[in-house]
């Protein structure tokens, strides 16, 4: 334990040095236009989505608890007033059956949403069924679309959506001002040494409350697209949403790292897989409570979370903010975070030796393996006397 305290102290000291060196640098602010802002092709676009709202409101109407948080202020009241009379609509028992039998809920709902398009008259699927999340694979998609279109038509959903367009645009504008100033997209290829292999987008889920989701889609002939669907909720104290942009930016900072980190696992799966399995087994309760139930997810989440801390260190966050992030990760049972952050700091300071994070991944393997060996020895030591 003394060794781990020393490691944590070194990380905190390095954090203070990073923060001090960058105190004079203020985060840049992107253009303050709305849905979506005018950007170059590669910049992140923040959007509202009719199909995200459709699937979320259908889920709310069907009583899915994760879409019934009632945190959206007047928008929630508008939604309830418009759709409450449709709780006995024919699609509802069918959709509830999909949840009970196939587990269609939470992120599976958003996965379908990003694979749909709506034109005001009809909802259609883009791509093919095989690209959908696994919980949809045994669902008759044609039947689902017929039922969904019935709900879309009978509720006059498109009218509801268009009547709230100015509201959506005002929220997107606030998000651009308060959140995107903390998100520095240019840091990622500089740190990782590679361009992203996926396209990344941000969608505000106005019915999602505190729920944030990261679904992806693969359309034919196009790069894989990953979305951060950020929940919308009104602060009880201020009556505003996205007022504290730093808290919301953490979701983007985290999710965009996945576009770079996840592809690296496959190249080192033979070495990292057994380590991930051991970490999962030893900390199964903490990992499973966060829905992390396989080796790849545990490894990828570990590296992503460590990279978030490096991002904070290199982008003007204070030492207290970075320490709070470290404490939060340890509280989430990522107890190896101090060692992993130290390893990434070494990578960041020796880019003359490591052109990309992929080049450095054997050291990540050694770092996590050394952590596991140390923990095993610490636990077994009293048993040897």
C-alpha positions in Angstrom: 0.0 0.0 0.0 2.9 2.3 0.7 4.0 1.8 -3.0 0.6 2.9 -4.2 0.5 6.0 -2.0 3.9 7.0 -3.5 2.5 6.5 -7.0 -0.6 8.6 -6.2 1.6 11.3 -4.7 3.7 11.4 -7.8 0.6 11.7 -10.0 -0.8 14.6 -8.0 2.6 16.4 -8.1 2.8 16.0 -11.8 -0.8 17.2 -12.1 0.1 20.4 -10.2 3.1 21.0 -12.5 0.9 20.5 -15.6 -1.8 22.8 -14.3 0.7 25.5 -13.2 2.4 25.5 -16.6 -0.9 26.0 -18.4 -2.7 28.5 -16.2 -2.3 31.2 -18.8 -4.0 29.2 -21.5 -7.8 29.6 -21.7 -9.9 27.0 -23.5 -10.9 28.1 -27.0 -14.6 28.7 -27.8 -16.2 27.3 -31.0 -18.7 29.3 -33.1 -21.9 29.9 -31.2 -24.4 28.7 -33.8 -27.0 26.1 -33.4 -28.2 22.8 -35.0 -25.5 22.0 -36.3 -22.9 24.8 -36.1 -20.9 25.7 -39.2 -17.8 23.6 -39.0 -15.2 22.0 -41.1 -15.9 18.4 -42.2 -13.9 16.9 -39.3 -15.1 19.0 -36.4 -17.7 17.7 -34.0 -21.3 18.6 -34.8 -23.8 18.9 -32.0 -27.4 18.1 -33.1 -30.9 17.4 -32.1 -32.4 14.3 -33.7 -36.0 13.6 -34.5 -35.5 9.8 -34.3 -33.6 10.0 -30.9 -36.6 11.9 -29.5 -39.1 9.5 -31.2 -37.5 6.4 -29.6 -37.0 8.1 -26.2 -40.6 9.3 -26.1 -41.9 6.0 -27.2 -39.9 4.4 -24.4 -41.2 7.0 -22.0 -44.8 6.4 -23.1 -44.3 2.6 -22.6 -43.1 3.3 -19.0 -39.4 2.4 -19.5 -38.0 3.8 -16.2 -34.7 5.0 -17.7 -36.7 7.3 -20.0 -39.1 8.5 -17.3 -36.7 10.6 -15.2 -38.9 13.7 -15.5 -35.9 16.1 -15.3 -36.5 18.2 -18.4 -38.7 21.0 -16.9 -41.2 22.5 -19.3 -40.1 20.1 -22.0 -41.0 17.1 -19.9 -44.4 18.7 -19.1 -45.0 19.3 -22.8 -44.1 15.7 -23.6 -46.4 14.4 -21.0 -49.3 16.6 -22.1 -48.9 15.6 -25.7 -48.3 11.8 -25.4 -50.0 10.7 -22.1 -53.2 9.8 -23.9 -51.3 7.3 -26.1 -50.2 5.1 -23.2 -52.8 2.5 -24.5 -51.7 2.8 -28.1 -51.4 -0.6 -29.8 -47.6 -0.2 -30.1 -47.2 0.0 -26.4 -47.8 -3.6 -25.3 -45.8 -4.8 -28.3 -42.8 -2.6 -27.4 -43.0 -3.6 -23.7 -42.8 -7.2 -24.9 -39.6 -6.4 -26.8 -38.1 -5.1 -23.5 -39.2 -8.2 -21.6 -38.2 -10.8 -24.1 -35.2 -9.2 -25.9 -33.9 -6.7 -23.4 -34.6 -3.7 -25.6 -33.9 -0.9 -23.2 -31.3 1.7 -22.2 -28.6 2.0 -24.9 -30.4 -0.5 -27.2 -33.1 2.2 -27.7 -30.6 4.8 -28.7 -28.8 2.3 -31.0 -32.1 1.9 -33.0 -32.6 5.6 -32.9 -29.4 6.4 -34.8 -30.2 3.8 -37.4 -33.5 5.4 -38.3 -34.4 8.5 -40.4 -37.7 10.4 -40.4 -38.9 12.8 -43.1 -42.2 14.0 -41.5 -44.3 11.3 -43.2 -42.5 8.1 -42.5 -39.7 6.5 -40.4 -37.3 4.3 -42.2 -34.2 2.3 -41.3 -30.9 3.2 -42.8 -28.2 0.5 -43.2 -29.2 -3.1 -42.5 -30.3 -5.2 -39.5 -26.9 -6.8 -39.0 -25.4 -3.5 -37.9 -27.8 -3.2 -35.0 -27.0 -3.9 -31.4 -27.3 -7.6 -30.5 -30.6 -7.1 -28.6 -32.3 -6.2 -31.9 -31.0 -9.2 -33.8 -34.0 -11.5 -32.9 -36.6 -8.8 -33.4 -38.6 -8.7 -36.6 -37.6 -5.3 -37.8 -40.2 -5.0 -40.5 -42.9 -5.5 -37.9 -41.3 -3.1 -35.5 -41.1 -0.4 -38.2 -44.8 -0.9 -39.1 -45.7 -0.4 -35.4 -43.3 2.5 -34.9 -44.8 4.3 -38.0 -48.3 3.8 -36.6 -47.2 5.6 -33.4 -45.4 8.3 -35.4 -48.5 9.0 -37.4 -51.2 8.6 -34.8 -49.4 10.9 -32.3 -48.5 13.5 -34.9 -45.0 13.2 -33.7 -43.5 15.3 -36.4 -45.8 18.2 -35.4 -44.6 17.9 -31.8 -41.0 17.9 -33.0 -41.2 20.9 -35.3 -43.2 22.9 -32.7 -40.2 22.5 -30.4 -37.5 23.3 -32.9 -36.8 26.8 -31.5 -36.4 25.2 -28.1 -34.0 22.6 -29.4 -31.9 25.3 -31.1 -31.7 27.4 -28.0 -30.5 24.5 -26.0 -27.9 23.6 -28.6 -26.7 27.2 -28.6 -26.3 27.0 -24.8 -24.4 23.7 -25.1 -22.1 25.3 -27.7 -21.3 28.2 -25.4 -21.0 26.4 -22.1 -19.8 22.9 -22.9 -17.9 22.9 -26.2 -15.3 25.5 -25.0 -13.8 22.7 -22.8 -13.6 20.2 -25.7 -10.4 20.4 -27.7 -10.7 18.1 -30.6 -7.2 18.8 -31.9 -5.7 17.3 -28.7 -6.6 13.8 -29.6 -4.6 13.1 -32.8 -1.7 15.0 -31.2 -1.7 12.8 -28.1 -2.5 9.5 -29.8 -0.3 10.1 -32.9 -3.0 9.0 -35.2 -6.2 10.3 -36.8 -9.5 8.8 -35.5 -10.7 5.7 -37.3 -14.3 6.6 -36.6 -16.4 9.7 -37.1 -17.8 11.2 -33.9 -21.0 13.1 -33.3 -22.9 14.6 -30.4 -26.7 14.5 -30.0 -28.7 16.0 -27.2 -31.3 13.5 -25.9 -34.0 15.9 -24.6 -36.0 13.1 -23.1 -33.1 11.1 -21.6 -32.7 13.0 -18.3 -29.5 11.9 -16.7 -28.9 9.1 -19.1 -25.9 9.3 -21.4 -25.3 6.8 -24.2 -22.6 6.0 -26.7 -24.1 4.0 -29.6 -22.4 3.5 -32.9 -23.4 2.6 -36.4 -21.8 1.2 -39.5 -23.5 2.3 -42.8 -22.4 0.7 -46.0 -19.5 2.4 -47.7 -18.9 4.8 -44.8 -16.6 5.0 -41.8 -18.0 3.8 -38.5 -19.8 6.6 -36.7 -19.8 6.9 -32.9 -22.3 9.2 -31.1 -22.3 10.7 -27.6 -26.0 11.1 -26.8 -26.0 13.5 -23.9 -29.0 13.6 -21.6 -30.8 16.9 -21.0 -31.9 17.9 -17.5 -32.7 21.2 -15.8 -30.8 22.0 -12.6 -33.2 22.3 -9.7 -31.3 25.2 -8.2 -30.8 27.4 -11.3 -33.7 26.2 -13.5 -31.1 26.0 -16.4 -29.6 23.2 -18.4 -25.9 22.9 -19.3 -25.1 25.8 -17.0 -22.0 24.1 -15.6 -20.4 23.2 -18.9 -17.4 21.5 -17.3 -19.5 18.7 -15.9 -21.1 17.9 -19.2 -17.9 18.2 -21.2 -16.5 15.3 -19.2 -18.8 13.0 -21.2 -17.4 14.2 -24.5 -13.8 14.1 -23.4 -14.4 10.5 -22.2 -16.3 9.2 -25.2 -14.1 10.7 -27.9 -11.1 8.8 -26.4 -12.9 5.6 -27.3 -12.6 6.4 -31.0 -8.8 6.1 -30.6 -8.4 3.5 -27.8 -10.9 0.8 -28.7 -9.1 -0.1 -32.0 -5.8 -0.6 -30.2 -7.1 -3.5 -28.1 -7.4 -5.9 -31.0 -3.7 -5.6 -31.8 -2.7 -6.6 -28.3 -5.7 -8.8 -27.3 -3.5 -11.8 -26.7 -1.5 -10.0 -24.1 -4.2 -7.7 -22.7 -7.1 -10.2 -22.7 -5.8 -12.4 -19.8 -5.0 -9.2 -17.8 -8.5 -7.9 -18.4 -10.0 -11.1 -17.3 -8.1 -11.1 -14.0 -9.0 -7.5 -13.3 -12.7 -8.3 -14.1 -12.6 -11.3 -11.8 -10.9 -9.5 -8.9 -13.2 -6.4 -9.2 -16.2 -8.0 -10.6 -18.8 -6.3 -8.5 -17.6 -2.8 -9.2 -17.1 -3.5 -12.9 -20.5 -5.3 -13.4 -22.3 -2.4 -11.6 -21.0 -0.2 -14.4 -22.0 -2.8 -17.1 -18.4 -3.7 -17.8 -18.5 -7.5 -18.2 -15.7 -8.5 -20.5 -11.9 -8.1 -20.7 -11.9 -5.7 -23.6 -14.3 -3.3 -22.0 -12.3 -3.2 -18.7 -9.0 -2.6 -20.5 -10.5 0.0 -22.9 -12.3 1.9 -20.1 -9.1 1.9 -18.0 -7.0 3.5 -20.8 -9.8 5.9 -21.7 -10.2 7.1 -18.1 -6.5 7.5 -17.7 -6.3 9.4 -21.0 -9.1 11.7 -19.6 -6.8 12.6 -16.7 -3.9 13.4 -19.1 -6.3 15.5 -21.2 -7.2 17.5 -18.1 -3.6 18.0 -17.2 -2.7 19.2 -20.7 -5.7 21.5 -21.2 -5.6 23.9 -18.3 -7.7 22.1 -15.6 -6.7 22.8 -12.1 -4.8 20.4 -9.8 -7.9 20.1 -7.7 -10.1 19.2 -10.7 -7.6 16.5 -11.8 -7.3 15.1 -8.3 -11.1 14.9 -8.1 -11.2 13.0 -11.3 -8.5 10.6 -10.0 -10.5 10.1 -6.8 -13.6 9.4 -8.7 -12.0 6.7 -10.8 -10.6 5.0 -7.7 -14.0 5.2 -6.1 -15.3 3.4 -9.2 -12.9 0.5 -8.5 -10.4 1.5 -11.1 -7.8 1.1 -8.4 -4.9 0.8 -10.9 -5.6 4.3 -12.2 -2.6 6.0 -10.5 -0.2 3.5 -12.1 -1.8 3.8 -15.5 -1.8 7.6 -15.5 1.9 7.5 -14.5 2.5 5.2 -17.5 0.7 7.6 -19.9 2.6 10.5 -18.5 5.8 8.7 -19.4 4.5 8.2 -22.9 3.5 11.9 -23.2 7.0 13.0 -22.2 8.8 10.6 -24.5 7.2 11.1 -27.8 10.5 11.0 -29.5 10.6 7.3 -28.7 6.9 6.5 -29.1 5.3 8.1 -32.1 1.8 6.7 -31.3 0.1 5.3 -28.3 -0.1 2.0 -30.3 3.7 1.9 -30.2 3.5 2.3 -26.4 0.9 -0.4 -25.8 3.4 -3.1 -24.7 4.2 -0.8 -21.8 0.6 -0.5 -20.9 0.5 -4.3 -20.8 3.5 -4.3 -18.5 2.0 -1.6 -16.3 -1.3 -3.5 -15.7 0.5 -6.8 -15.3 2.8 -5.3 -12.7 -0.2 -3.9 -10.8 -1.9 -7.3 -10.7 1.3 -9.0 -9.6 1.7 -6.5 -6.8 -1.9 -6.8 -5.6 -1.6 -10.6 -5.7 1.6 -10.5 -3.6 0.0 -8.0 -1.2 -3.0 -10.2 -0.6 -1.1 -13.5 -0.4 1.7 -12.2 1.9 -0.3 -12.6 5.2 -1.2 -16.2 4.2 2.4 -17.2 4.0 3.1 -16.8 7.7 
